[in-house]
Amino acid sequence: MMKGIAMLPHVETNVAACCDQLLAERSTALLSMKEAIALLRERTGTDRSDADLAGLITKKAALLGVAVVSDPH
């Protein structure tokens, strides 16, 4: 560690809560899965896999009644 610079502890951002917030913000418009994953990565810094994030988004969107469009591969 460099002298005079304090290292901040790693703080895990709650990806599920951030997903809820993202879907609530976009509840009146279509959201692509690719865009949703990118936004979650940007907001949380998570390194979870795309498949894991897609599963989380799909489950949360279904519970909240938000339409998420699957992107073609």
C-alpha positions in Angstrom: 0.0 0.0 0.0 1.3 3.5 -0.8 2.0 5.8 2.1 -0.8 8.2 2.8 -3.4 6.4 0.6 -6.0 4.3 2.5 -7.4 1.3 0.7 -11.2 1.2 0.7 -12.7 -2.2 1.6 -14.4 -4.0 -1.2 -18.2 -3.4 -1.0 -20.4 -5.8 -2.8 -23.3 -3.9 -4.4 -26.6 -5.7 -4.1 -27.2 -6.8 -7.7 -30.7 -8.0 -7.0 -31.8 -4.7 -5.5 -30.2 -2.8 -8.4 -32.0 -5.1 -10.8 -35.3 -4.2 -9.1 -34.5 -0.5 -9.4 -33.6 -0.8 -13.0 -36.8 -2.6 -13.9 -38.9 -0.1 -11.9 -37.3 2.7 -13.9 -38.0 1.0 -17.2 -41.4 -0.5 -16.4 -43.2 1.5 -19.1 -40.8 0.7 -22.0 -39.4 -2.4 -23.5 -35.9 -3.2 -22.3 -33.5 -5.5 -24.1 -31.7 -8.2 -22.2 -28.4 -7.1 -23.6 -29.1 -3.5 -22.4 -30.3 -4.6 -19.0 -27.1 -6.7 -18.4 -24.9 -3.9 -19.5 -26.7 -1.4 -17.2 -26.4 -3.8 -14.2 -22.7 -4.3 -14.9 -22.2 -0.5 -15.2 -24.1 0.2 -12.0 -22.8 -2.6 -9.8 -19.4 -3.6 -11.2 -20.5 -7.2 -10.9 -18.5 -9.9 -12.6 -21.4 -12.4 -12.6 -21.9 -14.2 -15.9 -24.3 -13.0 -18.5 -26.4 -16.1 -18.0 -26.6 -15.5 -14.3 -27.6 -11.9 -14.8 -30.1 -12.9 -17.5 -31.7 -15.4 -15.1 -32.0 -12.8 -12.4 -33.4 -10.2 -14.7 -35.9 -12.7 -16.2 -37.2 -13.7 -12.7 -37.4 -10.2 -11.4 -39.1 -8.9 -14.6 -41.7 -11.7 -14.4 -42.5 -10.8 -10.8 -42.8 -7.1 -11.6 -44.6 -7.5 -14.9 -41.9 -5.8 -17.0 -41.4 -6.8 -20.6 -37.8 -7.7 -21.4 -36.9 -8.5 -25.0 -34.4 -11.3 -25.7 -31.6 -10.3 -28.1 -30.6 -12.5 -30.9 -27.2 -14.1 -30.6 
